[in-house]
């Protein structure tokens, strides 16, 4: 094998292995084939010839095969969580090997869930009748947590149940949550139901669809760990996702979206003056800093290019970029989109929570089906037993 033969493109790997694209992505996510971004086009991946040949010959995987090919080994004291769902590579976000921004161009929330949950088809969401007793709550967030919490209390533990049964249950859980937020109405796509509930003009519903797809997942964070820990302990998909979503609602991203939403409200009428006040008071401008994406966040660009912002919101964006020299983050993009659609005050956070619920349910299913054990060791540092 020459140096130039160490890496091959996707089509060549598929041809040699005689498999489908989804199977190739599964091999990569499980560490059986190492992948890396193509230097000529970071949106595409190259695959290790050595790993491909090992699979063809039926050899066992290499002992030190990479689980996440775009990240290094865990540091001492870190827990390694195996996930088949999401990775950031080459400045882009991938769901099971598919570019999330590309998916957001046409995919629905149901199709994204089908991809992340490894469902046989998105049609599993069709035909589910609404629940007669609705979840209570004044705000969308209250209704979301009420519906999810009710399912967490009602559903049986996942232990001993088939993965297919858990997937079908997750489909019902997500459908019920959407119904709780959007209210009664025709059995449309999720983004259309939410649009009706929020009284969004029908032609703008695709913006809700795009936001839900882009918000579904990002990186391993405490919300993912909480979800997987609960699922690993036998919790139902709803209970595991409830643990994760409650954790996520206290996350830096959720707080950033809240700050960006307040900032957009302040700056919409007088952007120059509002920006100057923010800089003088806080030293930073909400929505224009993001450590996860040192360069531009592709999700923000995807949302804002599609949003067709009115002049007042465009001025907020342009003045902020001119002042900070930084591109907008996903938090600001959600805040601007919420105002563009005239959603309720916390609409940007609501979009984020609904989208992330899709990903967290996926993590719960992934953990229940093929997840690595999550083990933690408690080091006691309290008073000496019997000391007093």
HELIX and SHEET records of a PDB file:
HELIX    1   1 UNK A    3  UNK A    5  5                                   3    
HELIX    2   2 UNK A   10  UNK A   17  1                                   8    
HELIX    3   3 UNK A   21  UNK A   29  1                                   9    
HELIX    4   4 UNK A   49  UNK A   57  1                                   9    
HELIX    5   5 UNK A  100  UNK A  106  1                                   7    
HELIX    6   6 UNK A  109  UNK A  117  1                                   9    
HELIX    7   7 UNK A  122  UNK A  125  5                                   4    
HELIX    8   8 UNK A  140  UNK A  154  1                                  15    
HELIX    9   9 UNK A  163  UNK A  182  1                                  20    
HELIX   10  10 UNK A  190  UNK A  197  1                                   8    
HELIX   11  11 UNK A  202  UNK A  204  5                                   3    
HELIX   12  12 UNK A  205  UNK A  214  1                                  10    
HELIX   13  13 UNK A  222  UNK A  232  1                                  11    
HELIX   14  14 UNK A  237  UNK A  248  1                                  12    
HELIX   15  15 UNK A  252  UNK A  267  1                                  16    
HELIX   16  16 UNK A  271  UNK A  282  1                                  12    
HELIX   17  17 UNK A  298  UNK A  307  1                                  10    
HELIX   18  18 UNK A  311  UNK A  324  1                                  14    
HELIX   19  19 UNK A  330  UNK A  340  1                                  11    
HELIX   20  20 UNK A  347  UNK A  370  1                                  24    
SHEET    1   A 3 UNK A   7  UNK A   9  0                                        
SHEET    2   A 3 UNK A  41  UNK A  48 -1                                        
SHEET    3   A 3 UNK A  35  UNK A  38 -1                                        
SHEET    1   B 3 UNK A  86  UNK A  89  0                                        
SHEET    2   B 3 UNK A  92  UNK A  95 -1                                        
SHEET    3   B 3 UNK A  98  UNK A  99 -1                                        
END                                                                             
